[in-house]
Amino acid sequence: MAVPKKRTSRSKKKIRNHAWKTESVGVASRAFSLAQSVLTGRSKSFYYITEKVESKKDS
């Protein structure tokens, strides 16, 4: 027979919720920092083409 679970206390609920929100803030901060480094050209972990080069072969 199914038995209902015990209720989680408000303090435990708040602790878990705060930890979850704090993690997302850290991820967002890192993403913003990476975006800034890419836009300023100081990124050392990405390689990308800055200018579009058109190559046409003359036959």
N, CA, C and O of each residue as an XYZ file, in Angstrom:
236
protein
N       0.829     -1.182      0.000
C       0.000      0.000      0.000
C       0.874      1.245      0.000
O       1.885      1.296      0.701
N       0.494      2.244     -0.777
C       1.280      3.471     -0.888
C       1.154      4.309      0.380
O       0.066      4.488      0.928
N       2.296      4.812      0.825
C       2.327      5.637      2.027
C       2.909      6.998      1.646
O       3.954      7.053      0.997
N       2.263      8.086      2.031
C       2.793      9.401      1.691
C       4.131      9.666      2.388
O       4.358      9.230      3.516
N       5.006     10.387      1.691
C       6.312     10.708      2.261
C       6.169     11.789      3.308
O       5.188     12.532      3.342
N       7.196     11.856      4.179
C       7.181     12.908      5.190
C       7.472     14.245      4.528
O       8.192     14.322      3.532
N       6.912     15.270      5.087
C       7.079     16.614      4.537
C       8.502     17.110      4.796
O       9.037     16.935      5.891
N       9.118     17.739      3.768
C      10.450     18.323      3.906
C      10.320     19.668      4.623
O       9.426     20.460      4.324
N      11.212     19.908      5.556
C      11.135     21.154      6.313
C      11.438     22.344      5.406
O      12.095     22.203      4.375
N      10.955     23.502      5.803
C      11.167     24.712      5.014
C      12.650     25.058      4.904
O      13.107     25.521      3.859
N      13.399     24.833      5.983
C      14.824     25.178      5.943
C      15.570     24.316      4.928
O      16.408     24.830      4.187
N      15.283     23.018      4.878
C      15.939     22.150      3.896
C      15.541     22.548      2.484
O      16.363     22.537      1.568
N      14.266     22.901      2.317
C      13.780     23.316      1.007
C      14.503     24.581      0.550
O      14.898     24.687     -0.612
N      14.678     25.546      1.466
C      15.359     26.794      1.138
C      16.830     26.551      0.810
O      17.368     27.167     -0.110
N      17.478     25.664      1.551
C      18.891     25.361      1.315
C      19.075     24.770     -0.075
O      19.965     25.188     -0.816
N      18.244     23.804     -0.433
C      18.348     23.170     -1.747
C      18.061     24.167     -2.863
O      18.761     24.187     -3.875
N      17.050     24.982     -2.683
C      16.683     25.979     -3.679
C      17.807     27.002     -3.870
O      18.117     27.385     -4.999
N      18.412     27.441     -2.768
C      19.496     28.413     -2.833
C      20.710     27.824     -3.546
O      21.343     28.507     -4.352
N      21.039     26.576     -3.263
C      22.171     25.917     -3.921
C      21.921     25.815     -5.412
O      22.843     26.016     -6.203
N      20.708     25.511     -5.812
C      20.356     25.386     -7.219
C      20.488     26.731     -7.932
O      21.013     26.798     -9.043
N      20.007     27.808     -7.287
C      20.096     29.138     -7.885
C      21.535     29.633     -7.947
O      21.925     30.275     -8.922
N      22.326     29.346     -6.923
C      23.712     29.788     -6.885
C      24.512     29.148     -8.013
O      25.366     29.799     -8.617
N      24.242     27.888     -8.298
C      24.943     27.192     -9.375
C      24.671     27.861    -10.720
O      25.582     28.024    -11.532
N      23.420     28.246    -10.954
C      23.081     28.880    -12.235
C      23.739     30.248    -12.360
O      24.108     30.652    -13.463
N      23.892     30.961    -11.264
C      24.551     32.266    -11.301
C      26.021     32.093    -11.680
O      26.565     32.893    -12.441
N      26.660     31.058    -11.156
C      28.063     30.793    -11.486
C      28.251     30.453    -12.947
O      29.192     30.929    -13.582
N      27.364     29.632    -13.488
C      27.437     29.256    -14.900
C      27.222     30.480    -15.787
O      27.927     30.657    -16.780
N      26.261     31.318    -15.436
C      25.995     32.523    -16.215
C      27.188     33.472    -16.171
O      27.517     34.099    -17.178
N      27.830     33.581    -15.027
C      28.991     34.448    -14.878
C      30.146     33.977    -15.757
O      30.805     34.787    -16.408
N      30.389     32.667    -15.774
C      31.457     32.120    -16.615
C      31.162     32.333    -18.098
O      32.057     32.664    -18.875
N      29.898     32.142    -18.484
C      29.507     32.326    -19.884
C      29.701     33.781    -20.307
O      30.177     34.048    -21.410
N      29.335     34.713    -19.442
C      29.504     36.134    -19.748
C      30.980     36.490    -19.868
O      31.364     37.249    -20.758
N      31.805     35.953    -18.987
C      33.234     36.209    -19.021
C      33.847     35.678    -20.313
O      34.678     36.344    -20.929
N      33.439     34.482    -20.720
C      33.937     33.901    -21.962
C      33.505     34.727    -23.164
O      34.292     34.941    -24.086
N      32.266     35.189    -23.162
C      31.777     36.017    -24.260
C      32.572     37.316    -24.353
O      32.891     37.771    -25.451
N      32.889     37.905    -23.221
C      33.686     39.129    -23.224
C      35.073     38.889    -23.799
O      35.571     39.709    -24.570
N      35.703     37.775    -23.437
C      37.046     37.501    -23.936
C      37.030     37.237    -25.438
O      37.962     37.625    -26.143
N      35.988     36.586    -25.934
C      35.878     36.329    -27.368
C      35.672     37.646    -28.113
O      36.301     37.870    -29.147
N      34.814     38.507    -27.612
C      34.530     39.773    -28.292
C      35.727     40.720    -28.294
O      35.904     41.485    -29.242
N      36.542     40.679    -27.260
C      37.703     41.560    -27.203
C      38.914     40.957    -27.894
O      39.929     41.633    -28.065
N      38.823     39.679    -28.298
C      39.923     39.033    -29.004
C      40.990     38.457    -28.104
O      42.067     38.108    -28.588
N      40.738     38.345    -26.822
C      41.734     37.822    -25.893
C      41.522     36.346    -25.559
O      42.181     35.810    -24.669
N      40.613     35.697    -26.262
C      40.321     34.305    -25.979
C      41.456     33.413    -26.464
O      41.933     33.565    -27.589
N      41.887     32.486    -25.619
C      42.945     31.567    -25.986
C      42.404     30.159    -26.256
O      43.161     29.271    -26.647
N      41.123     29.956    -26.053
C      40.563     28.618    -26.204
C      39.713     28.448    -27.458
O      39.224     27.351    -27.726
N      39.531     29.521    -28.232
C      38.726     29.432    -29.438
C      39.538     29.906    -30.635
O      40.298     30.870    -30.553
N      39.360     29.215    -31.729
C      39.967     29.628    -32.989
C      38.832     29.895    -33.961
O      37.994     29.024    -34.192
N      38.798     31.076    -34.524
C      37.728     31.420    -35.438
C      38.242     32.418    -36.459
O      39.208     33.138    -36.204
N      37.608     32.457    -37.593
C      38.013     33.344    -38.674
C      37.394     34.712    -38.437
O      36.183     34.826    -38.247
N      38.221     35.748    -38.448
C      37.718     37.096    -38.184
C      37.283     37.806    -39.456
O      36.398     38.661    -39.412
N      37.894     37.465    -40.594
C      37.531     38.104    -41.848
C      37.072     37.044    -42.847
O      37.619     35.943    -42.899
N      36.084     37.388    -43.619
C      35.597     36.464    -44.630
C      36.460     36.606    -45.876
O      36.572     37.694    -46.442
N      37.066     35.508    -46.300
C      37.953     35.520    -47.451
C      37.228     34.865    -48.621
O      36.723     33.747    -48.518
N      37.192     35.584    -49.727
C      36.555     35.042    -50.914
C      37.643     34.503    -51.840
O      38.559     35.235    -52.216
N      37.546     33.267    -52.194
C      38.526     32.673    -53.099
C      37.800     32.203    -54.359
O      36.881     31.386    -54.311
N      38.253     32.756    -55.495
C      37.683     32.375    -56.781
C      38.812     31.881    -57.660
O      39.872     32.502    -57.738
N      38.582     30.768    -58.317
C      39.581     30.229    -59.235
C      39.278     30.722    -60.636
O      38.146     30.633    -61.110
N      40.297     31.240    -61.288
C      40.157     31.673    -62.695
C      40.652     30.530    -63.580
O      41.787     30.077    -63.433
N      39.807     30.065    -64.495
C      40.191     28.952    -65.357
C      40.487     29.438    -66.748
O      40.828     28.640    -67.621
